Amino acid sequence: MMNKVELLGHYGSDITHAQSAWTSTSRDLTEDKLNRVDKLLNMLASEGHHTPFEKSSLHFLVTVDQATHIHLLKHRIGVSINGESARYKELKEDKTYIPDDWPREWEEKLLDLSQVTNMAYHECIEALAPVVGRKRAKESARFFKMFNSQITMDVTFNWRSFYHFQQLRNSEHAQIEVRELAQEMLDIVKNLEGNPFEKTIEAFKL
Ligand SMILES: Cc1cc2nc3c(=O)[nH]c(=O)nc-3n(C[C@H](O)[C@H](O)[C@H](O)COP(=O)(O)OP(=O)(O)OC[C@H]3O[C@@H](n4cnc5c(N)ncnc54)[C@H](O)[C@@H]3O)c2cc1C
């Protein structure tokens, strides 16, 4: 199946970012200040005053191949990740990513090999459990899993780390799979009801 992303929740808005910055003077919101939110956010974004953008959060659930899994894990700052564990449970569902831009013949070869190795993974757990114990059987049988095996990850960004992720991964230099994931995340955020991050998105030119 293709990689997937859904938004579990979000916190904050343009006003949250603006008020965080205005804490240095007064957080009180007046009509005049509300009319200046876009100018303020543009200034903060362009001048690198990015800490106010750490006050929001974007919480996603994704199901991704192992290359994308690693790409996500490389983002160390302001990104909180929890993943499905092949140590603590047997991955009963053989979630398998097949690229959709390959010639059909090669898609089928990858699918066939994935099915063989997934079967070996389950058989290996059953065979090894009486020998090394079920815990060790589960954590080591996963060496049969292929790089296109998908796992589910719970990923939270703040706006600042989300922007950084977008810059690096929603780019022509990034692998297609993570680029598509980043674009899908951005589309979700752009289409939130009430468009709470509209001016922030404009300020960062996303
Ligand atoms: C196109 C592309 C190709 C890549 N190829 C490879 C590759 O071949 N091999 C590979 O290993 N990785 C590769 N990466 C991953 C890359 O090196 C980063 O690990 C990844 O993009 C996360 O970026 P980051 O460190 O800026 O993010 P974060 O870890 O989220 O850090 C955010 C920011 O915090 C600051 N920061 C974080 N840690 C430190 C620190 N220790 N000291 C000072 N400042 C810090 C930096 O300003 C950094 O940009 C690639 C990434 C891209 C986008």
Ligand as a Chemical Component Dictionary entry (heavy atoms), coordinates in Angstrom:
data_LIG
# 
_chem_comp.id                   LIG 
_chem_comp.type                 NON-POLYMER 
_chem_comp.pdbx_formal_charge   0 
_chem_comp.three_letter_code    LIG 
# 
loop_
_chem_comp_atom.comp_id 
_chem_comp_atom.atom_id 
_chem_comp_atom.alt_atom_id 
_chem_comp_atom.type_symbol 
_chem_comp_atom.charge 
_chem_comp_atom.model_Cartn_x 
_chem_comp_atom.model_Cartn_y 
_chem_comp_atom.model_Cartn_z 
_chem_comp_atom.pdbx_ordinal 
LIG C1  C1  C 0 18.511 15.914 0.320  1  
LIG C2  C2  C 0 19.067 15.333 1.585  2  
LIG C3  C3  C 0 20.075 14.395 1.539  3  
LIG C4  C4  C 0 20.596 13.846 2.717  4  
LIG N1  N1  N 0 21.579 12.901 2.644  5  
LIG C5  C5  C 0 22.071 12.366 3.778  6  
LIG C6  C6  C 0 23.104 11.382 3.744  7  
LIG O1  O1  O 0 23.567 10.994 2.687  8  
LIG N2  N2  N 0 23.543 10.870 4.912  9  
LIG C7  C7  C 0 23.057 11.297 6.127  10 
LIG O2  O2  O 0 23.511 10.809 7.162  11 
LIG N3  N3  N 0 22.081 12.208 6.181  12 
LIG C8  C8  C 0 21.579 12.755 5.053  13 
LIG N4  N4  N 0 20.586 13.685 5.133  14 
LIG C9  C9  C 0 20.048 14.051 6.444  15 
LIG C10 C10 C 0 20.642 15.388 6.937  16 
LIG O3  O3  O 0 22.037 15.304 7.102  17 
LIG C11 C11 C 0 20.003 15.766 8.290  18 
LIG O4  O4  O 0 20.334 14.772 9.253  19 
LIG C12 C12 C 0 18.497 15.859 8.213  20 
LIG O5  O5  O 0 18.094 16.543 7.058  21 
LIG C13 C13 C 0 17.962 16.591 9.436  22 
LIG O6  O6  O 0 18.332 17.939 9.317  23 
LIG P1  P1  P 0 18.787 18.810 10.549 24 
LIG O7  O7  O 0 19.986 18.236 11.241 25 
LIG O8  O8  O 0 18.910 20.220 10.052 26 
LIG O9  O9  O 0 17.476 18.704 11.469 27 
LIG P2  P2  P 0 17.371 18.685 13.097 28 
LIG O10 O10 O 0 18.139 17.538 13.593 29 
LIG O11 O11 O 0 15.921 18.705 13.354 30 
LIG O12 O12 O 0 18.079 19.996 13.509 31 
LIG C14 C14 C 0 17.443 21.262 13.294 32 
LIG C15 C15 C 0 18.497 22.359 13.344 33 
LIG O13 O13 O 0 19.005 22.439 14.673 34 
LIG C16 C16 C 0 20.400 22.772 14.615 35 
LIG N5  N5  N 0 21.166 21.665 15.198 36 
LIG C17 C17 C 0 20.731 20.404 15.426 37 
LIG N6  N6  N 0 21.687 19.674 16.000 38 
LIG C18 C18 C 0 22.761 20.473 16.116 39 
LIG C19 C19 C 0 24.068 20.282 16.607 40 
LIG N7  N7  N 0 24.474 19.113 17.084 41 
LIG N8  N8  N 0 24.907 21.317 16.582 42 
LIG C20 C20 C 0 24.529 22.514 16.107 43 
LIG N9  N9  N 0 23.299 22.777 15.595 44 
LIG C21 C21 C 0 22.426 21.756 15.613 45 
LIG C22 C22 C 0 20.753 22.980 13.152 46 
LIG O14 O14 O 0 20.579 24.335 12.836 47 
LIG C23 C23 C 0 19.712 22.136 12.446 48 
LIG O15 O15 O 0 19.462 22.543 11.109 49 
LIG C24 C24 C 0 20.075 14.254 3.974  50 
LIG C25 C25 C 0 19.056 15.210 4.011  51 
LIG C26 C26 C 0 18.554 15.746 2.851  52 
LIG C27 C27 C 0 17.428 16.764 2.930  53 
# 
loop_
_chem_comp_bond.comp_id 
_chem_comp_bond.atom_id_1 
_chem_comp_bond.atom_id_2 
_chem_comp_bond.value_order 
_chem_comp_bond.pdbx_ordinal 
LIG C1  C2  SING 1  
LIG C2  C3  SING 2  
LIG C2  C26 DOUB 3  
LIG C3  C4  DOUB 4  
LIG C4  N1  SING 5  
LIG C4  C24 SING 6  
LIG N1  C5  DOUB 7  
LIG C5  C6  SING 8  
LIG C5  C8  SING 9  
LIG C6  O1  DOUB 10 
LIG C6  N2  SING 11 
LIG N2  C7  SING 12 
LIG C7  O2  DOUB 13 
LIG C7  N3  SING 14 
LIG N3  C8  DOUB 15 
LIG C8  N4  SING 16 
LIG N4  C9  SING 17 
LIG N4  C24 SING 18 
LIG C9  C10 SING 19 
LIG C10 O3  SING 20 
LIG C10 C11 SING 21 
LIG C11 O4  SING 22 
LIG C11 C12 SING 23 
LIG C12 O5  SING 24 
LIG C12 C13 SING 25 
LIG C13 O6  SING 26 
LIG O6  P1  SING 27 
LIG P1  O7  DOUB 28 
LIG P1  O8  SING 29 
LIG P1  O9  SING 30 
LIG O9  P2  SING 31 
LIG P2  O10 DOUB 32 
LIG P2  O11 SING 33 
LIG P2  O12 SING 34 
LIG O12 C14 SING 35 
LIG C14 C15 SING 36 
LIG C15 O13 SING 37 
LIG C15 C23 SING 38 
LIG O13 C16 SING 39 
LIG C16 N5  SING 40 
LIG C16 C22 SING 41 
LIG N5  C17 SING 42 
LIG N5  C21 SING 43 
LIG C17 N6  DOUB 44 
LIG N6  C18 SING 45 
LIG C18 C19 SING 46 
LIG C18 C21 DOUB 47 
LIG C19 N7  SING 48 
LIG C19 N8  DOUB 49 
LIG N8  C20 SING 50 
LIG C20 N9  DOUB 51 
LIG N9  C21 SING 52 
LIG C22 O14 SING 53 
LIG C22 C23 SING 54 
LIG C23 O15 SING 55 
LIG C24 C25 DOUB 56 
LIG C25 C26 SING 57 
LIG C26 C27 SING 58 
# 
